[in-house]
Amino acid sequence: MDAQGRGRADNIDPADQWVLNPNTGEYELRLTPSGAQSGVPRPRRGTPPSQARTRTEPGRDRAAPGREREAPGTDVPGPRRRRGEPPEPEPGRRRGRTKPKKKSKAKKVLLWTGGTMAFVLIAASGAAYAYLKHLEGNVNSTDIGDSGKDGFSKDEAFNILIIGTDKRTGKGNEGYGDKNSVGHADTNILLHVSKDRTNATAMSIPRDLIVDIPECRTKLDDGTEKVIQPTRNVRFNTSLGQEDRNPGCTMDTVKAVTGISVDHFAMVDFNAVKTLTSAVGGVEVCLAKDVDDPDSHLKLSAGKHTIEGEQALAFVRTRHSFGNQGDLDRIKVQQQFMASLMRKMSSSNTLTNPKKLIDLAEAATKALTVDTGIAKVTTLKDMALELKKVPPKNITFTTVPVIDNPADGVIHKTVIVNPTTSQPVFDAIKNDVSFTAVKQKAKKEKAEVAARLKGSRSSASDIRVDIYNGGAEAGSAQETLNWLQNTEGVLKSSQLGNADETLDKTSLEYSPDQADQARKLADLMGLPASAMKPGKSEKNAQGLPAIVLTLGKDFKGAGVPLTASTKAPDVDKSTADKTVCAK
């Protein structure tokens, strides 16, 4: 049965009736033009799927005022053609080819990728939004309490922790992972998507990284809450599953190690690799040498191969075939595999094939577990559309900088965070700095922000400021007050305790006539232009106008500059648009 409507209506494949709208990047229901063949009127051009109604759905189709409803069984005329619009082809005939536009808007919509396996799963779900009303029931969700955010914002940068577990679920997985595993965090990637959507960073976290797992709270199956005490000097992968830890505990551990707040998580198991690669018709990988690994059952010759299902799972799980036969080299191979999968997902062969997309969405959602903050269909759709905007060439894959664990002795089995090179990487992600060269979308806006620091400065003694603690360590506001008064000569300053809301970043709010005071205080504090918030001042205890300094979570101490680097450090990395052969 093709999309032209030949045959009986009840034999129509639903996937053949969805057509990509290049203006929105979403699929719309386009039914057959013949009412006699299908029993369904063709929706007018531009009608969204939710508004396309049929005579075969009792109780939904209402006649328009002043217009008689057609009798059952009669033909329904097609939509009226606009002047100059070519007629619809008859069933079984194709319209003549037309010259494609030089710059296709559809191509821009389709060229989207992501940072990880679960990133692809979420994007797949969003692409089939209209069908997700059914698919939503496939997605599992976990309540992680305060470890993540309640919802998703389309106007902010966001961080998703992608977790691949070693738990055996599903038929055919008996030969993989630990037979008795409770589901540890076997593969972990922190995906950061920039605020302007020009870039993304996918940072892998080694499973054998030695960390301190902080106290966390988890809800048990019976609805009770369990408080799990901190654990020191253990492998990162035990932050999930061990002692009933849920993904929220893993998110808390990431924050404790990197200082980066994680907004959401997406978790998959072995089946995700098998079902997703099969749904897209296989993923191309490249090997620099022959591989024959009896442990993972991977056997491939050097060169390019298209793999799916069991073979794809063996490829991402083998750790004895590449590099030094360790987890760090397996991470690189997994990153290359994910980049290839994203390229396949973004190809027109996948995104313009409704049937393949539906198969993909079914496979994706059945393998996916997310936090309750992004489990709703509308949220998944919003997130997917934002992820689409990131160009593949600006999606960077890298790994937490590590060194061998000295406690292991001669035989190195675990790693620790590199104390010298790791912090600049973490800071770049926290400060939304790209690891690739990107075109700035908002040059005018950035120039306007930078201009806030340009202009005259008052003297320190003229600054009148009220200081609040909006998320910094306890005592920071008093510490800052003492430093400003005793060291910098800002005598007209007051400390007013905690702010009404918690801020991630320190801010300085002032009225236009106080701009010179704000610039001087920014100089003293080492505040970036982005911390300057033109607005209005408040009246201090004496009834005089005062600028408002609110110390956020990024506050590092009195006198410690908060100006962030705008350039990412040089790291070992790859990008999603490049094919790399595993060595």
N, C-alpha and C positions, 0 to 999 in steps of 0.2 A: 504493500500500500504506500503510495507516494503522497507528497503534500498537496498535489493538485486535486485530490478528492475523488479518484476513481475507486469504485467498489462500495461496499456497504459501510454505513457509518459505524456500526459496532465492530468493524474490523480495523478501524483506524488506530495506528500506534500513536499514543498521546505525544510522544517525543517528536513525531513528524509535524505536529501542529504548532510548534513553538519556533518563532523566528526572531533572530537578534535584531533589536532596534539600535542602529549605530549612534543615535542621538543620546540614548540613555545608558547603553551598555548592558541592558537587561533584555530577557526574552519576553515576547508578547504572543498571545494566542492568536493565530491566524487560521481560521477555519476555511473549509472548502467554499468556493463561490456558488456552488449549486445546491439550493435548498432541497431539491428533489432527491439528490443522491445522499446527502448527509442528514437531512432533517434539521439542520442548524444554520441560521443566518450568519453570513460573514460579517464580523465586526467592522464598523467604519474605520477608515485610516486614522491611526493615532489613539484608538480606544484602548485603554489599559486592560490587562486580563481580568482584573477585579470587577470591571464594569461591563465586560462582554457577556450578554445573557442569551440563553437559548430557550426555544419553545419546549424543549424536552425536560426542563427543570420546573416542575409544578410549584406554584406559589411564589416564583421569583420574577417571571416575565410579566410586565404590566404594559398595557397599551398606552401610548402617549395620548394626552388630552386631545379630543377632537379627531382622533384617528382610529379607524376600526381595526381590531385585531384580526389577523389572518385566520381562516378556518383551518383546523387540523388536517394535515395531509396535503395542503396546497404548497406550491412553490413560493419561496420567499425571494423577492427581487434583491439583487445585489446592491451595494451602495452606489449612489449617483456619482458619475465621474466629474471631476473638475475640468473646467475648460483648459484644453492643451495637454490634458493628462492622457497618456496612451491607454487603450483598452486592455482589460485583463485578458490573458491568453485563454483559449479554450482548453478544457481538460485534456491532458495528453500532449499539449504543444508547449514549446518553450518560446519565450520572447527572445528576439534577436539580441545579440551582445551589444553592449554600449561601452564606450571608452571610459575606463575608470578615471576618477578624479585624481589629480596629481597628489593631493594630500588627503587621504581618507580619514575621516573622523573616527570611523569604525576601527581603523588600525590603531589609532591612539588609544581607543578604549580597550582594545584587546591586549595591548602590550603591557601586561601587568605580571608581576611575579611576587614572590615572598621570600622569607628567610629560612623556613624550616619545613619539615614534614607536616606538622600540625598547622603551620601557617598556610600551607597549600590546602589542607583540609577545610579550614575556615573559609578561604577564598572560594573553594569549590562550592561550598554551601551557599555563599552569597550570590554566586553567578546563577544559581537555580532558585532564586528567591521565591518565585511564585509557587514552586513545588515544595518549598521548605515547610509549608503548613503541614504537609505530611511528614517530611523528614525530621521535623523538630522532635517528634517522638523517638527518633533513633538516638539522639544526642543524650549522653549521660551528663549529669552535673553534680558538683560537690560544693557544699557550703564550707568556705574557708574562713569565715568570720572576718576579722579585721586585717587579715594578711593581704587582702587585695581590695580593689575598688568595687563599689556597688554597681557601677555602670561604665559606659564607654563614651568618651568625648571625641567628636570629630575635629575639634579645634586645637587639640593638644598632642604633644608627642606621647607615645605610649610604649610600655615594655611588657612583653609576653614571655613567660617561661615555658619553653617547649620541653616536655618530658617524654622520653621513650622508656617504657618499663620492660623488665625482663620476666614479667609474670606470664605464665603459660595460660592462655585463654584461647579457646577455639580449636577446631579440629585440625590436626596436622602439625601442631606446635610442640609435640612431646619431645622432639629431639633438640629443642633450643632452650638456652638459659638454664638456670638452676631449678631442678625438679621441685624443690620445696620452697622456692622463693615466694615471698609475700608481695612481691612487686616493687623492686628497688628502682631508683632513678638511674637507669643504665646509660641512657643518652640524654644530655641536657644542653639546651641552647637558649641563651637569653637573647630574644629578638627585640631590638630597639628600632622604632620607626620614627623618623624625625617629624617635628611639628609642621614643617612646610612640605613634607612628603617627597622631598627631592632625594632622600637616601635612607638606607636602613643598615643596621649592623647586626649580624648574627654571631654572637660570641659563644663558642662551645666551652662547657665546663667539664673537665675530666672527671670521670666517675671515681677515680682513685686519688682525687685531691684530698689531702688531709685537712679537716676543718673542725671548728667547734660548732656544734649544732645548738642554737639557743632554745630556751623554753618555748614551747608552743602549745596551742590548744586545739583539740580535734574532737569532732562529734562522732560518737560511735553509732553503730547500726540501731541500737535501742533508743537513740535520741539523747542519751546522756553525754555530758562533756567531760573529756579527760585532759588533765594538765600533764604534759610530758616534760620532765625535768631536763635541763641542759646536759649535753654530752660532749666531752672534750677529746680531741685527737682521734677522730674516726674518719672513715671514708665518706666522701660527699654522698655517694649513692645510698647510704643508710638514712639519709634525711627523709626518705620516703619508705613507707611500709614497716620499717623496724619500730617496734613498740607502738603500733597503731598510728604512726605518723601519716598524715595526709599531705597532698600537694602544698597546702598552706605552710606546712613546716619546711618544705623544700624552698618555697619562696622566701621565708624568713631567713633561711640559711644563706641564700644568695645575697640578701641585703646585708647580713652580718659580714660576709666575706668581701663584698665589693663596694658596699655603701650605696648601691643602686636600688631604689624602690621598685618592686615588681607589681604591676597593676593586675595582671591576669595570668592564668595558666591554661595550657591545652595539653592533654596527655593522650598518648596512643600506645598500643602494644604491638606485638609481632604481626598481627593480622593487617594492620594499616599498610605496611610495606607491600604485603602480598596482594591485597585487594585493590589498593590504589594503583599500583603499577599495572595490574591487569586491566583495570578500568580504562586507562589511557592508551592501552595497546602496547605497553612496554616502554622502557626508558633506555636511552643509549648511554653506554659507559665506554671508557677507553682504558686499556691496560698497556703499560710499557713492557710487560714481560708475561710469559706464560704463568698461569696459576693453577695449582692442583693441591687444594687444602682438604685433607681427610676429615678435619674437625668440623668445618662448616659445610663440607661437601661441595665446595665451589671449584669448578674445573672449567677454565676458559683459556683460550690462546691469546697471545699478544695481539693488540689491535682493538677495533671497535666492535661492540656487540650490543644488541637490544635484548634486555633482560626483563623479566616480570615474574610475579608469583614467588615460588620457593627459591628460584635462582636469584631474584632480587634481594630477598631476605638474607640469603647466604652471602651475597656481596657486601652488604652493609654490616654483617656480623663478624666476618673473618678478621682475625687480628694476627694471624701468623703468615700472611702472604705479602705484606708490604712494609717497606722501611725497616725499622728495627723490631718488627713483630710485637709492638706494644700498643697500648690504648691511644697514645697521641697520634700515631700514624693511622690507626683506624679512624680517628676523628677526621683527619684530612680526607680520607676516602669517602666517608659519610657526607662531608660537605660537598665534595665533587658530585656525588650521587644526587643530593638534594638540588644542587644548581641545575643539573640535567633534567630532573623531574620538573622543576619550575619552567624551564625552557619548553618542555613538552606541554605543560599546562597552558602556557601562554601562546602556543602555536594556534593558527587558525583552524587546523585540523581538529583540535579539541574544542575550542570555544565557539566555533560556528556549527558544531554538530550537536543538535539538541539531544538526540538519543544517547550519545556518548556522555554528554554532560549529566543527564539523569542517572545513568549507570554510575558515573563518577560520584555524584552527590550521595547516592545510596551507599556506596562503599565508604565514602568519607565519613558520613555522619554516624554510621554504625561502629566505626573504630574510634570515635572521638569522645573524650570526656573533658569538660571545661568547668570553670567556676560559675556559680550562679549569676555573677555579674554580667556575663556575656552569653548566657544560655538561651535567651529569647531570640526569636527569629528576626525581629527588627534590629536587634543589636548585632547579630551575626552579619546581616546584610550591610549595615553601616560600616562595620569594621572591614568587610570584604571590599567595599567600594573605595575605602581609604587606602587599603593595601595595594589596590590596582594601580594607584598613581605612582608607585615607586619604580623607576627605570631599572632593569636588570643590571646595567653596568654600574649602578651605584648601590648595589646590595653587596656588602662586604662580609665575607666569612673569615673569622679569626678565632683564636683560642686564648683563654686566660693565660697570661705569661706565667710559667712555672719553672721550677728547678727540681732536681731529684731530692727526695727526702733524706737528709743526712742520717736519720735514725734507722734507715733500712740497712745500713752497712754496705757490703760489697754488692749484693744482689738488690737492685733497685726495683721495688714493686709499687711504690707510691710516690706522689709528688706534693710539693707545697707551693703556695703562691710566691712568685718572685718578688721579694720586697723592694727591688730597685726599679723594675720596669712595669710592674702591674698597675701602680697608681695612676700614671698618665693615661693608660687605656681606660680605666674605670672613670676617671674624670672626664674624658672625652665623651663617653656615653652619657654620663650624668648631665653634661653641659650641652648635649645635643649637637655635637661636632661630628661632621662626616669624615670617614676614613678615605673617601674618594673625592676628586674634584667635582663639584656640582655647580650648576648655574643657579644663582640666587633668584628665587621667584619674587622676593619682596625687597628689591634694592631701595626703593623709595622709602618704604617703612623703616628699613634698617638705618637709612641716612637720617630720618627724622628722629629716631631714638638716639643715635650718636650725637645729634645736634644739641641734645639736652645738657651735655657737658661743656658745650661751647658758650662762652660769654664771661662776664665779669664774676669775680668772687668777693664775697664779703670778708671781713676779718673774723677770726675764730671767736672773738669776744662778742660779736654781733649775732652769732647763731643762737636761736631759741628753739630747742628741740625737746619733744617728749619721746621717751624710749619705752618700747614694749617688747616682751618676749613672746614671739609667735611660733615657737617650735625649736628654739635653740636649747642647749643644755640649761638646767636649772641654775640660776645665779648669773646668767649671761648679761641680763639687762643691767644689774647692779655693777658688774665688772666693767661694762662699757661706760656707764656713768662715771665711775671712778677714773677710768682712763681718760675720758674726754675732759673732765674737770682738772685733774691733777697733772696730766701730761700735755694735753693739747690746748688748754686754755678756753674750753667751751664751758663757761661758767653758768650760762642761762639754760641749763639742761636739767631734766627731771626723769626719774625712773618710776613708771606707773604700773609695774607688774605684768601680768599676762594679758596678751591680746585676746580679742573675742574669737578669733579664728586662727587655725594653724596654717603657716605658710611654708612652702618648700624652699622659697628663696627670699632673702632679705629685701625689704622695700623701703623706699623713702618718699613719702607723699608730702606735697607742698603746693601752696597757691602761687600764681604767677608772680606776685610781688616778692616772693621769697626765693626765687630761682637762684639768686646769687648766694644765699645762705646754703641752699641745697647742694649747689656745685662745690662749695668749700667743704661741706661735711662729707660729700662723696670722695673728695680728694683725701681727706684725713682718714676715712674708713677704708679706702681702697675699693669703693663700690663701682660696678660697671654701669654704663649708661642705661642698661635694661632695668636696673633697680630703681631708677628715677621715675616717679609716678606723678606727673602734673595733675593737679586736681584742686583740693581745698585743704586748708590747714584746720587746726582745732584750737580752741581757747584753753590755755593752760590754767593752773591754779590761780594765777593773778588776773585771769581774764584777758590775757594777751595772746595774740595768734602765735602758734608754734607749729613747726613742721613735725611730722610723725615718722619716727624710725622704728620699724618693726623687724626684729631679728628672726630670720627664718631658720629652717633646718640646715641650711648651708653655712650658717655662721660658724666660724672656726676659732673665734677668740678675739678679744679687743686688740686692735692694732694689726691683725692678720688680714691682708688684702683678700677681697673676694673676686677680683677681676679674673675671669676664666680665660684660658688659652683658646684661641679660635682655630688652632691647627692641631690635628690629631697626630699622635706619635707614629713613628715608622714601625710597623709590625709585620710579621709573617701573615699574609692574607691572600685571598682569592676573591673573585667577583662572580656573580651569578651568570654573566653573559659569556664567560670563557669556558672552553672545554679543556680540561686538564687530564692527562693520562696518569693513572695510578701507578706508582713505582714500587 
